[in-house]
Amino acid sequence: MGDIFSAIPPSEDPNLLVGFSGHEDGAVYRLDGDRALVQTVDFFTPIVDDPRDFGAIAAANALSDVYAMGARPLTALSLVCYPYKSMDIEILTEIVAGGAEKVCEAGALVVGGHSVGDAEIKFGYAVTGEVHPDAVWRNQGARPGDRLVLTKPLGTGVLTTAVKQDKLPTDLLTEPIAEMKRLNRYTAEAARDLKVHAATDITGFGLLGHLYEMVSPNRLGARVQCDALRLFEGIWEGIEAGALTGAHRTNLEYIETYTVPRTAAFTRYEKAVLDPQTSGGLLFALPADQADVLMGRLEASGHRPSLVGEITDTPELTCC
């Protein structure tokens, strides 16, 4: 997308605090000294069979970018692609209902949307949020020595693919679906009063891909403690069965513009740390004492966070 956006002239508006020049999760436009708008959009094809679950996951995924920037969502516009001539409209009704329930849980409003006829279902939202201009979380800004806290387990890409290909039983999706439907609102609120130096959500580029976006602009690095990662049950069986998406390959190509030592841990965990996530967790970079506080808060509230590593001053991504 960087090559495509290069055709758009850069903005000279001083109120555009965050645009598309980096790898940020959304755009930020300052309204005044106390308010800025955050805007983001996301939609995709179904990854689960239940229409209402799919709608809820799509909503949680779209809302996640707002939370990753330290903002609260205000409104959401539905984006619908649907094969109206070949599929029952009740399926779409369930998708929309599942999404609306999740937007309501976020304290936001569905205020409209747009639909087109298509051969395949696609659903999501364009979300607008609000944040103080001085309180925006960026995915850049991490400092050497910062600890990395990941708020959800990894493995949704492998597991949804494996179940779709009949390589694993459907009951292995129970926990991943619950986590994909869980809003990142609650983990963002747990970190709001802490010294967050950088934040992002883990989605299509996988853990290492999004970590690369966090450290590469400032030529920093990261050390990932792979045995500390929380992984969904069944991920190893799915990997062994070959249930990988094309994103595993493209994510590896993406990070290989950086140094990625081929350690024993990387060899073992490569498919897990490159697995594309849907509605994945937030990744925070913050001082060690603050990371401990955040871990305690999240564990006490029933989340499954991982203290997954630290930021280094060496420009490489190391799995150990």
N, C-alpha and C positions, 0 to 999 in steps of 0.2 A: 504493500500500500504506500510505502514511502515514495516510490517512484511515481505513483499516480498523483499523490498530493503535491509533488514537486512542481506540478503544472499550475498550482494555485498560488497567486502572489502572497507573500507573507503579510500579515496584518501589522499595521502601525498604530493600532488603537491601544493606548496605554491601559485600558480597562480589561483587555483580554489577558488575563493572568496566566492561563494555560491554554495553548492551542494544540495543533497536531504536529508540531515540530519535534516532539520527543515521543516517548512511549507511554504517555500518561493514560490513566483509565477513563478520563473524561475531560471535557473542556470547562474552563472556569472563567466567568465574565463578571467583573465587579460592577455592582449597581451603585453603591455608595461606600462610605467608610466602614459600615457595619454588615453589609450584605453582599454576597456574590452568588450567582447562579452556577450550578454544576449541571452539565448536559451530557448524556450518554445514550447509546442505542445498542441493542443486541437482540437478535432473533436467530432461530435455527430449526432444523428438522427434529422430529421426535426421536428421543433416545430410550423411551420406555413405552410400554403398551397402553397403560391406563391414561385416557385423555385428561382427566382432572389432575393427575400427578404431573403429566407433561406441562400443563398450563402453569401449575404452581412452581415447577422447576424453572421454566422459562422466565417467570416473573422474578423469582429469587436471584437468578443469574443476571438479569438486567439491572435489578436494584443494587447488586453487589458493587458495581463500579462507583456508585454514589457513596456507599459506605466506605469503600477503599480510599476515598478522598476526604474522609472525615466529615461528610455532609449528611443531611437528612433529606429523604425524598419528599417531594411535594406533589407532583402530578406524573401521570404515566399515560402515554398514547399507545394503543394497541397496534401491532403490525401483524397482519394476517395474510398468508398465502394459502389457498385452499382449493381442492378439486371439487367445486360445487356440483358438477354434473355427475360425478361418480361416487361420491361419499355422502352418507347421511348427515344432514345439518346438525343433528343431535350430538354428533362427535365434536363438532366445533363449539357447540354450546357448552359442553363439558370442559373443553380446553379453556375457553374464555372465563368460565366460572372459577376454575382452579386458579387461574392467574389473578382474577379480581380478588379472590379471598386472600391471596398472599400480598397483593398491593395494599389491601385494607389493613392487614396485620402490620404492615410497615408504617401505617399512619398516613398513607398517601391516597390520592384519588385517581381513578381511571376517568379521564375527561374526554375520551374520544379515541379515534384511530383511523386506520385505513386498511382496506382489504383488496386483494386482486385474485382472480382465478389463476390457478397454477396446477401443474401435474402432481405436485408433492406438497404436503403440509409443511408450513413454516410458521412459527409464532414467536412473538417477543414483544418488547416495549421500547419506546423512546422515553427516557425518564429525565425529569428536571428536579434538581435538588437545591438546597440552600446551605451556605456555610459562611462563617465570618472570613473575610479576605485574608486575615492573618492566621487562620486556623486550618488552612488547606493542607492535607497530607499529600505529598508528592511521592512518586516511586523513585525519585532521586533524593539524595541527601543523607544516605547512610554513611556512617563513619567507621573507620577501623576500630575493632574492638566491640562494636555493637553485636548483640545477640539477635538471633533470628527465631521468631516464634511463628509457627504455622498453626492455624486454628481448626483445621479439619483433616481427616485422614486422606490419603491418596489412593487412586485406583479406579475412579469411576469410568475412565475411558476403556480400560481393559475389560472391566466387568460387564458394562453394558454391551460391548462388542461381543464378548464371549457368550452371553445369554442370547443375543440376537442370532448368533451363528450356531446355537444349540450345543455349545461346547461346555457349558456349565448350567446347573439348575437355576431356575428363576428365583428360588428363595435366597440366593446369595445377593440379590439386589435389594432386599428389605432394608438393610442398614444404609447402603449408599443412597437409596431413594430418600430416606428420612433425612440424611445429611444434605443432599442436594436441595431439598425443600426448606431446610433451615435457613432463615435469614441471617446474613452477616451483620445485621443490626446489633445483635446482642454482644458480639465480640468487639465491634467498633465502639459501643458504649463502654465496654470494660476498659478500653485503652484511651478513652477521650481525655482523661486528666493526666496521662503519662507523657513522658518525653519521647514521643514517636519521631524518629529521624526520617524514616521512609516507610511507605506502606503500599501494597498492591494486592490484588486478588489473583489467585492461581486458577487460570482457566486454560485456554487452548494451547499455550506454549509449554505447559507443564511447569513443574517446580523450577527446573534449571533454566528454562527459557525466560520465565519472569524474573528469576534471580539475576540472569544476565542483563535484563533491561534495567534492573535496579543498580547494578554496580558498574556497567561498562561506560556510561557517560563520564564518570569521574575516574576511570581507569583504576577502580578498586577490584577486589576479588572477594570470594566467599569460600569458606570451608564448610561443607555439609557433612554432618555426622549421621551417616545413613542408618546406623542401627538404632538411632533415636526416632526415626520416622514412624508415624502411625500409618499402617496400611490396612485397607479393607480386607476382610477374610476372602480368600479365593483368588487374590491377585496373582499369586505365584502359579497356581494351576492354570489361570487364564493365559499368562505369559507363556508357560510351557506348551499350551495348546495352540499357540500362535495367534491369539486374539488381539492383534495389534492394528491400530488405525494407521493411515498414511501419515498422520501427524507425527508419529514417532520418528520417522525418517526425516521429515522436514524440520522438526524441532532440533534434531541432532545437527543437521546442516546449519541451522540458525545460530546455535551457540558455538559452532566450530570456527567462527571468525575470532573467537577468544581462545585462550589456552585452556584445554581441558585434559589434565593428566589422566592417562589410562591406568588408574589405580585398580587394585583388586576390588575395592568397594564399588568403583564405577562400573566395572565389568558385571558385578552381581546385581547392582541396583539400577543400571542404565534404563531399562524399560519402565521402571517405576517412577524415576525422577523426570523422565521425559513424557510420561503419560499425560495426554491432554485431559483436563478436568472440565466438567460442567458444574457451574455453581460451586466452585471449590472454595477453600478457606481463604482468609486474609493472611498475608505474610507481613509481619512487622519487623523492622530493624530498630532496636532501641538499646539503651545502656543495660549492662548486665543486671543491676539491681532492679531496674524497671521491668526487665523481662521476667524476673522471678515473681514480681508482684502480679504481672499479667497472667502468668501461668497459674498462680494460685487462685486468682479470680475466676479464670475460665474453668479450671478443674472443679472448683466449688459450685459452679453453676451448671454442671453436667455436660460441659463440652469435652472434646478429646484433643487438646492441643499438643504440639510437639515443640520442644526446644531443639531446633534442627541444626544449629551451627552458628557461625559468626562471620562478620565482615572482616576482611584482611586488606592490607595495603599492597598486596601482590596481585596484578591483573590476571587472575586465572580462577576457574571454577574447579575446586578440588573436592572429590568425594572421598571420605575416609571412614 
